[in-house]
Amino acid sequence: MSMLTFVPGEMTDPAPYRLLTSVVAPRPIAWITSVNGEGRPNLAPFSFYNAVAGFPPTIMFSVSYRRREPREKDTLRNVRETGEFVCHVVDEASAEAMIRSAVEWPEAFNEIELCGLEIAPAVDVRPPRLTCAPVAMECKVTQIIPVEGATNVMVLGRVVRFHIREALYRPEIGLVDTVALQPLTRLGGGVEYTRIGELLLLPIPSLEEAMSESA
Ligand SMILES: Cc1cc2nc3c(=O)[nH]c(=O)nc-3n(C[C@H](O)[C@H](O)[C@H](O)COP(=O)(O)O)c2cc1C
């Protein structure tokens, strides 16, 4: 089968970004609330996002500089200033509000109000929680790491409290019903998204089972 080869160093921005985001996909979306030093709230989505440690539970998201002006995004400035954020799951029902919250609103605008979203106070951190989100994770920033050679900064945060919509929690196994959660996930190029599909159960065989199968 014939293969194409691309060398990022020979490509111009944003071609490598377009390739990468369509390959490392689908990506979950972190819908992040933060506040500045005066307590003014902010909301924005980030799909350079994942879990990086299970215990203590730790997540990361990566913030790029704005293309038009070399100014830190409000979320990054806020988490530097206050060391806290709340990360929400975006479900399919919130897709339009999430997109609207990504508009590069000037700093003085409140995206939460502009998107018509309701909030509730968080318990352990100052940023508010979005009530429409089926899951909210209150987080304390543990590290802020510039990505070598890139205009991105990686923020790591420890989850200090989970809020889970009760109907989605399966107490007998300690898991959220991720299919019922209907998370919206992002693909490439800035406009492509997808929903998660059918559940596949694939337990890893023990070494003995694997050896007997390959015998
Ligand atoms: C689904 C989605 C995912 C996004 N992911 C990222 C990301 O990972 N990193 C980033 O810097 N911007 C990302 N953006 C763009 C930011 O949301 C956008 O720049 C936003 O205005 C930043 O807001 P702030 O200045 O209030 O922090 C994403 C936008 C959308 C719609």
The ligand as an ORCA input file, in Angstrom:
! r2SCAN-3c Opt
* xyz 0 1
  C     -13.500     22.070     20.853
  C     -12.411     23.087     21.010
  C     -11.187     22.709     21.522
  C     -10.172     23.640     21.704
  N      -8.975     23.221     22.197
  C      -7.998     24.117     22.460
  C      -6.766     23.686     23.031
  O      -6.552     22.514     23.331
  N      -5.836     24.646     23.274
  C      -6.049     25.967     23.013
  O      -5.169     26.790     23.284
  N      -7.206     26.398     22.464
  C      -8.184     25.517     22.195
  N      -9.380     25.944     21.655
  C      -9.585     27.371     21.443
  C      -9.948     28.102     22.753
  O     -11.132     27.551     23.314
  C     -10.180     29.605     22.449
  O      -8.955     30.179     22.041
  C     -10.788     30.374     23.601
  O     -11.207     31.637     23.144
  C      -9.817     30.616     24.737
  O     -10.516     31.350     25.709
  P      -9.854     32.127     26.928
  O      -9.003     33.234     26.365
  O     -11.066     32.642     27.636
  O      -9.058     31.172     27.729
  C     -10.394     25.018     21.393
  C     -11.629     25.393     20.850
  C     -12.623     24.432     20.652
  C     -13.939     24.855     20.069
*
